[in-house]
């Protein structure tokens, strides 16, 4: 199978539970006949930890002294700027509770030995099913009704059912209240949870309906005896210290499971089905379980399934907000790094495929996060830098956008590139769809430029503008402290923010000034190793062994450095990639490496990066990934970023360029990628083999496009090594491109 995965046993770890979600609610399904557990998640559930009302400190009056010191050569001057404050993480993301249906009869041993058991998730519908003997279970998270729906059939079902908040890491002082009210066809259940020392909390409500048998209140839940089936509909509501449970129960849908599933399917299936990816030679292993495929990391079927799973999980975790470090799911109250949105690499890597992989739902969720926090970003710019405009934080819980990560090491409050970095996916979406940003995005782009208009006030000895203070996440020079001058990422972000705002808001009074400021930014520096330097400032030495590749931001995603327009800088960027280590082997570093290698037309490096992830034991049986090898620390970076790396190796586009097959790994010599979107407004289907390739373009607007191909290929009828004349595309008029070996 491609559009799903399966296992021959229930999950015994929450990390292996199959996932379903609608971008607000999430479900983690164990599929255990003896104790059918579903962990319930909701994007809004973050636990107060004292950071919720923190605002950025007033540091702007000290900024000029810091800039003087850094420009004069004091390499540790930034260590006291905002440091000494207690490190406060954002509010931690946590699970709501689990629904548990524990059978009163039947085997209790591990189901690993059950013959005929099957647990499966269908990516096309988001439904997770499990079956064993006469027992069947189905779970999905409805896009139509915003509820988690669970249905169990078992002749003579006898079970105890409870809503249980006590998952690993749950604080000891939670205020917990439960209700169970019998109804003619089952029961209404509620779980109210209050956070320690806070009036805040959340409520989970479930309607349980049985077919046959009888229901009674038992302990903290209910007992079902002799039923033919059980249906649960569950919803989580944040806040409300004492909600009206009657209203919450009444708001839950009452239709049967099949009706609710049929109402949910169309919006999910439409979104998931827009893009597909298949590889030749994958068929013999497509029917293997996910855990078996993961033990054969070179199998084309594994890459197919992980591509499909990545799009499925990305779609399922994006709605009210984009994916967190854990997507939309966790089974532990103590999530690593607070389960935050980490914006200096992880979030953008996770949503990297949204535009090309035809998932506007993901971009809309990302836009909700960005636009909902712009006023907080303005506070950051004013308080820390004394500037208008916006500065994004490096971490957010989805509620506050205020900067709060102040440390001597990892001084993320000095990072000014975040707003440009986070606006880039929205800009790509605009290019894919209408060709121009809407008024909200244009306004945000202007805010980013206004920050640089105020902030870029200092010069280097040659009269260029200096970006000071400057920080390259999360690295430091070998001979200086973290906060310094002219990090390459900061230069690239400033140039991009200024020129993009000037281009999309040409009538703004500052548009001319923005272009002038961009022209005065320092040039990128090529170091003594021939590599694009991470800091364009004399005397700063490289630290090559690091998981982040922040200084290659002008390569990916900006495309400001590329092999076609800036070949010498592209060569230097490639050298920087060659010299880069993987440090602690974080999954996001490998996928970031693959994305940049694809832009630089290096299929061997794309292949090596994919091999490191596919063969590094990064994936759980759920096909959700981990941050480190050996499935250490549940984390969505690799799972969600992998589709982007695959697409970039096959198709790249900008508003004026299309690159076909730039960096295809030799392990995947033939296949098809259907339905991708380009940034010049066309749908594209690509089929390739060792004999060449065919691309079918369906433009939605007129465009003039420079066509490039990977090494060894040429557009049929074109002389080897000579780019063809630009493609003239007309809206609604399809175009077939045929590539052959050179």
RAMOCOR-V760952 format. One line per field, one symbol per residue. ss: DSSP state (2 for helix, 1 for strand, 0 for the rest). psi: psi as a letter, one per 40 degrees, with the letter a starting at -180 (. if undefined). burial: + if it has 9 or more other ideal C-beta (glycine too) atoms within 8 Angstrom, else -. A space follows every 10 residues. Layout:
# RAMOCOR-V760952
ss: ???
psi: ???
burial: ???
This chain:
# RAMOCOR-V760952
ss: 0001111000 0002220111 1000111110 0000111111 1100011000 0000000002 2222222222 2000002222 0000000000 0110001111 1110000000 2220000111 1100001111 1100111111 1000000111 1111111111 1111000100 0000111111 1110011111 1111000000 1111111111 1001111100 1111111111 1111111100 0000222222 0000002222 2222222222 2200011110 0022200002 2222000002 2222222222 2222220000 0001001000 0100022220 1100022222 0000000002 2222222222 2222222222 2222200000 0000110000 0000000000 0222000222 2222222222 2220000022 2222222222 2222200110 0000110111 0000000000 0001101222 2222222222 2222000000 2222222220 1000010000 0100100000 0000100002 2200000000 0000002222 2222222220 1000002222 2222222220 0022222222 2222000010 0000111100 0111002222 2222222222 1111001111 0000000000 1111111000 0111111110 0111111110 0011111110 0011100000 0000001110 0001111111 10
psi: idfiiiieii heiddehiii ieeciihhhd fhddgghhhh ihdeghhhee edeiiiiged eedddddddd deeheedede geieihhhii hhiiidiihh ghieiiieih edehheihhi hhddeehhii ihbehiihhi hhddefihhh hhhhhfhhih hihhegiheh idfihhiiih hiidebihii hhhhiheiei aihhihhhhi hiaihihhbe bihhhfidih hhhiihhiag dgihdddddd eiieiidddd dddddddddd ddediihiii edddedeiid ddddegeehd dddddddddd ddddddehcd iaiadebeii ehegihfefi hheedddddd ededddefgd dddddddddd deeddddddd ddddefiaai hiidiieedi eiheghidif geeeheeddd ddeddddddd ddceeiiidd dddddddddd dddddgeiii deeiihhhii hhifiiidfi idhahfhddd dddddddddd dddegdeide ddddddddde iiiihhaeee ihidhghheh iigdgidifd eededheded hieddgdddd ddddddddeh iebefidddd ddddddddde fgdddddddd ddddeefehi deeiiidiif fhhhhedddd dddddddded hiiideihhh fdfhidegei aihheiiiee fiihhhhiae eaihhhhgie iiihhhhiii heiihheiih ehiiiihhih hehihhhhii i.
burial: -+-++++-++ +--+++++++ ++++++++++ ++++++++++ +++++++++- ++-+-++-++ --+--++-++ +---+-+++- +++-----++ ++++++++++ +++------- +--+--++++ ++++++++++ ++--++++++ +++--+++++ ++++--++++ +++++-+--+ +--+++-+++ -+---+++++ +++++----- ++++++++++ --+-+----- +++++-++++ +++++++--- --+-+--++- -+----+--+ +-+++-+++- ++-+++++++ -+--++-+++ --++-++-++ ++++++++++ +++++++++- ++++++++++ +++-++++++ ++++++++++ ++++++++++ ++++++++++ +-++-+++++ +++++-++++ ++++++++-+ +++++++--- ++++++++++ ++++++++++ ++----+--- ++-+++++++ ++++++---+ ---+++++++ +++-+++--+ ++++++++++ ++++++++++ ++-++--+-+ +--++-++-+ ++-++++--- +++++++--+ -++--+++++ ++++++++++ ++---+--++ +++++++-++ -++-++++++ ++++++++++ +++-+++-++ ++++-+-+++ +++++++++- +--+++++++ ++++++++++ ++++--++++ +++++--+-+ ++++++++++ +++++++++- -++++++-+- --+-++++++ --+++--+-- ------+-+- +---+-++++ --
